[in-house]
Structure formats: C-alpha cells, structure tokens
Amino acid sequence: MATEPDQSAARRILLGHLVRTLGALPAAASLSLRHPRLPRARLHGGVTLGVDDDTEVFDIPYWIVGVTAAHLDAVARAWDGFGWATRRAPRPTTGAAYARTPDGCGLAVQSAVTGDLSLAGTTAPFPTGSLAGQRMPDHIAHPARPDRPAT
C-alpha cells in the first residue's frame, strides 16, 4: 500500500530526513556518493525497488564524509531524540543502527572496515511507475554550511 502520492514526494521527504540526520553531526560532516579517500568506492545514485504489484520504494546510500565511525552512536542517539523507532545491531558487528520514521522512511547507518560511516535511506512506499522527479543530489552539505549547497 502506497503512503506517498508519488516517488518525487517520497524522495523529497527522504532528503529531509537525511539532512536532519546530517544536522546532528559536526558541521564538517557531509553526505556524498563519492568518498575523497576512497575513489573506487563510489556509491550508486539510488535504485527503485518493487514492494508488490502496486508499490515501490526508492533506496540510496551515501558516505558520511568528515567524521569517523566513532560518530555512529551520535546518529543513533539523534534518531532516538527525534522520536524515531531506532535499533542498534548487536555487537560485535562492525557497527550499525537502524531507524524507521513515523512517515514510513527507513534509515541505516553503518561503519565500514575503513573506519568510515555510510548512511542509507529508503522512502516510504509510493505507487508503481509514478513520477520520479529530480534525482537525489550527489553531495549534501551540512545544514549549518549554507555556503555549500547540495549538488
């Protein structure tokens, strides 16, 4: 069952959750499909996945650039503070936490073996074949850094 009118609206809502999460980190943090230290580790620009015959979701991963895996707990605490249903992966995993927003988006923060963090987001369901709208940005600046817009 779709909860958003179309993919474009679902993407806008997800982008807001990604920016809100980023705002809980130091101002040096940003989200990017490319990691400056890991040039071969470019992430894809998102994918639309079928849920059933009538609905789809959009999923996209980003690197969290400018902070280390030590900030994973800060992200999970922020999600708790936002009132989002949050769970942490049991140790001794590399480290991960997951959140579900009240509007049906899913978020996952995970530490990599390199000591870096990634943040993935999934939209709430929307009708199959609906308008995608603008693509998600390759880079999202910290909300405290308006001099660096999303690209």
JOGI-V929375 format. One record per residue. N is the residue number from 1. RES is the residue in three letters. PSI is psi in degrees with one decimal (NA if undefined). NEAR is the number of other C-alpha atoms within 12 Angstrom. Layout:
BEGIN
n->N res->RES psi->PSI near->NEAR
n->N res->RES psi->PSI near->NEAR
END
This chain:
BEGIN
n->1 res->MET psi->124.9 near->18
n->2 res->ALA psi->140.3 near->26
n->3 res->THR psi->-12.3 near->23
n->4 res->GLU psi->150.7 near->28
n->5 res->PRO psi->-32.5 near->24
n->6 res->ASP psi->171.1 near->27
n->7 res->GLN psi->-37.1 near->35
n->8 res->SER psi->-46.8 near->27
n->9 res->ALA psi->-41.2 near->29
n->10 res->ALA psi->-40.4 near->38
n->11 res->ARG psi->-42.1 near->37
n->12 res->ARG psi->-41.8 near->27
n->13 res->ILE psi->-45.2 near->31
n->14 res->LEU psi->-43.7 near->38
n->15 res->LEU psi->-40.4 near->39
n->16 res->GLY psi->-40.6 near->24
n->17 res->HIS psi->-36.9 near->37
n->18 res->LEU psi->-43.8 near->46
n->19 res->VAL psi->-41.3 near->34
n->20 res->ARG psi->-42.7 near->26
n->21 res->THR psi->-45.9 near->41
n->22 res->LEU psi->-36.5 near->42
n->23 res->GLY psi->-17.8 near->28
n->24 res->ALA psi->-5.4 near->29
n->25 res->LEU psi->167.0 near->34
n->26 res->PRO psi->152.5 near->22
n->27 res->ALA psi->-18.2 near->24
n->28 res->ALA psi->-13.9 near->21
n->29 res->ALA psi->148.4 near->34
n->30 res->SER psi->167.8 near->42
n->31 res->LEU psi->138.6 near->45
n->32 res->SER psi->146.0 near->38
n->33 res->LEU psi->-20.6 near->31
n->34 res->ARG psi->135.8 near->25
n->35 res->HIS psi->126.0 near->27
n->36 res->PRO psi->-28.2 near->18
n->37 res->ARG psi->-12.6 near->16
n->38 res->LEU psi->71.5 near->17
n->39 res->PRO psi->-24.8 near->12
n->40 res->ARG psi->-3.0 near->11
n->41 res->ALA psi->45.7 near->19
n->42 res->ARG psi->131.9 near->20
n->43 res->LEU psi->154.9 near->25
n->44 res->HIS psi->160.7 near->21
n->45 res->GLY psi->20.4 near->23
n->46 res->GLY psi->157.0 near->26
n->47 res->VAL psi->143.4 near->22
n->48 res->THR psi->128.1 near->30
n->49 res->LEU psi->136.0 near->23
n->50 res->GLY psi->135.8 near->21
n->51 res->VAL psi->-45.8 near->20
n->52 res->ASP psi->-165.0 near->14
n->53 res->ASP psi->-24.5 near->15
n->54 res->ASP psi->-14.3 near->18
n->55 res->THR psi->153.8 near->25
n->56 res->GLU psi->167.7 near->32
n->57 res->VAL psi->159.7 near->39
n->58 res->PHE psi->134.1 near->42
n->59 res->ASP psi->136.4 near->33
n->60 res->ILE psi->136.3 near->34
n->61 res->PRO psi->149.6 near->37
n->62 res->TYR psi->151.3 near->41
n->63 res->TRP psi->141.2 near->44
n->64 res->ILE psi->107.3 near->46
n->65 res->VAL psi->142.5 near->32
n->66 res->GLY psi->-2.9 near->26
n->67 res->VAL psi->169.3 near->27
n->68 res->THR psi->177.8 near->28
n->69 res->ALA psi->-17.7 near->28
n->70 res->ALA psi->-16.4 near->23
n->71 res->HIS psi->1.3 near->31
n->72 res->LEU psi->-45.8 near->34
n->73 res->ASP psi->-31.5 near->26
n->74 res->ALA psi->-38.4 near->25
n->75 res->VAL psi->-47.8 near->44
n->76 res->ALA psi->-41.4 near->34
n->77 res->ARG psi->-39.0 near->24
n->78 res->ALA psi->-45.3 near->27
n->79 res->TRP psi->-42.1 near->34
n->80 res->ASP psi->-45.5 near->22
n->81 res->GLY psi->-30.0 near->17
n->82 res->PHE psi->-8.2 near->20
n->83 res->GLY psi->15.5 near->15
n->84 res->TRP psi->142.1 near->25
n->85 res->ALA psi->117.3 near->24
n->86 res->THR psi->139.5 near->26
n->87 res->ARG psi->150.1 near->22
n->88 res->ARG psi->144.8 near->26
n->89 res->ALA psi->141.7 near->20
n->90 res->PRO psi->142.4 near->11
n->91 res->ARG psi->152.5 near->9
n->92 res->PRO psi->42.4 near->8
n->93 res->THR psi->174.3 near->13
n->94 res->THR psi->-16.2 near->22
n->95 res->GLY psi->123.1 near->29
n->96 res->ALA psi->153.2 near->32
n->97 res->ALA psi->152.5 near->36
n->98 res->TYR psi->145.1 near->32
n->99 res->ALA psi->150.3 near->36
n->100 res->ARG psi->123.3 near->27
n->101 res->THR psi->158.4 near->29
n->102 res->PRO psi->-25.1 near->20
n->103 res->ASP psi->9.2 near->25
n->104 res->GLY psi->4.4 near->25
n->105 res->CYS psi->152.3 near->34
n->106 res->GLY psi->140.5 near->35
n->107 res->LEU psi->147.1 near->42
n->108 res->ALA psi->128.7 near->37
n->109 res->VAL psi->135.8 near->42
n->110 res->GLN psi->140.6 near->35
n->111 res->SER psi->142.9 near->29
n->112 res->ALA psi->163.1 near->22
n->113 res->VAL psi->-17.9 near->13
n->114 res->THR psi->-7.0 near->17
n->115 res->GLY psi->7.3 near->22
n->116 res->ASP psi->167.2 near->31
n->117 res->LEU psi->147.2 near->38
n->118 res->SER psi->152.9 near->44
n->119 res->LEU psi->119.1 near->43
n->120 res->ALA psi->147.3 near->39
n->121 res->GLY psi->146.0 near->41
n->122 res->THR psi->132.7 near->38
n->123 res->THR psi->166.8 near->47
n->124 res->ALA psi->158.2 near->39
n->125 res->PRO psi->149.8 near->37
n->126 res->PHE psi->163.4 near->36
n->127 res->PRO psi->138.2 near->30
n->128 res->THR psi->134.4 near->25
n->129 res->GLY psi->9.0 near->22
n->130 res->SER psi->164.4 near->23
n->131 res->LEU psi->126.3 near->20
n->132 res->ALA psi->-31.5 near->25
n->133 res->GLY psi->-154.4 near->14
n->134 res->GLN psi->148.1 near->17
n->135 res->ARG psi->158.6 near->25
n->136 res->MET psi->149.2 near->35
n->137 res->PRO psi->149.6 near->27
n->138 res->ASP psi->-29.8 near->26
n->139 res->HIS psi->135.8 near->31
n->140 res->ILE psi->117.0 near->37
n->141 res->ALA psi->155.9 near->34
n->142 res->HIS psi->140.0 near->31
n->143 res->PRO psi->-20.0 near->27
n->144 res->ALA psi->-1.8 near->20
n->145 res->ARG psi->68.0 near->18
n->146 res->PRO psi->-13.1 near->13
n->147 res->ASP psi->-8.7 near->11
n->148 res->ARG psi->83.8 near->17
n->149 res->PRO psi->164.0 near->17
n->150 res->ALA psi->143.5 near->22
n->151 res->THR psi->NA near->15
END
